[in-house]
C-alpha cells in the first residue's frame, strides 16, 4: 500500500513540473488610437521572422487581443484598421515561457 502512495505522489509531482515548463510564449495587447480610445476589430498579424509562421487575430470589443502558444523566435507585429495608418513593430524576440503584453497605438490616416 505504501508503495502505491509513493507512485501516485511521484506522478502528481511530475505532472505539476511538466505543466510548469512551458516551451511556448504568449503575446497579448490592447489596440488604441491617439486619444487612447479602444480600437475594436483591428487586424493584428504576427509573423515569425525565421519561419514565416503567421498568426492573425482581431482585437475584440475591449480592444484587446491574444495570441497564445507561440514558438520562441523573432517576430514582427503588424496592426491595421480602416481609417488608421498601418502600424508595424520593429523585430522583437519571444522566449519560452514569455507572457508579453503590449499597447499598440494607431494613428489616424490623413488621406
ZIHUJO-V904563 format. One record per backbone hydrogen bond with DSSP energy under -1.0 kcal/mol. NH is the residue of the N-H (numbers start at 0). CO is the residue of the C=O. If there is no record, write none. Layout:
# ZIHUJO-V904563
nh->NH co->CO
nh->NH co->CO
This chain:
# ZIHUJO-V904563
nh->4 co->0
nh->5 co->1
nh->6 co->2
nh->7 co->3
nh->8 co->4
nh->9 co->5
nh->10 co->6
nh->11 co->7
nh->12 co->8
nh->13 co->9
nh->14 co->10
nh->15 co->11
nh->16 co->12
nh->17 co->13
nh->18 co->14
nh->19 co->15
nh->20 co->16
nh->24 co->69
nh->25 co->97
nh->26 co->66
nh->27 co->99
nh->28 co->64
nh->29 co->101
nh->30 co->62
nh->31 co->103
nh->32 co->36
nh->35 co->32
nh->38 co->30
nh->40 co->58
nh->42 co->79
nh->43 co->56
nh->44 co->77
nh->45 co->54
nh->46 co->75
nh->47 co->52
nh->48 co->73
nh->51 co->47
nh->54 co->45
nh->56 co->43
nh->58 co->41
nh->59 co->63
nh->62 co->59
nh->64 co->28
nh->66 co->26
nh->69 co->24
nh->72 co->93
nh->74 co->91
nh->75 co->46
nh->77 co->44
nh->78 co->86
nh->79 co->42
nh->83 co->80
nh->84 co->106
nh->86 co->78
nh->88 co->76
nh->91 co->74
nh->93 co->72
nh->96 co->23
nh->97 co->94
nh->99 co->25
nh->101 co->27
nh->103 co->29
nh->105 co->31
nh->108 co->82
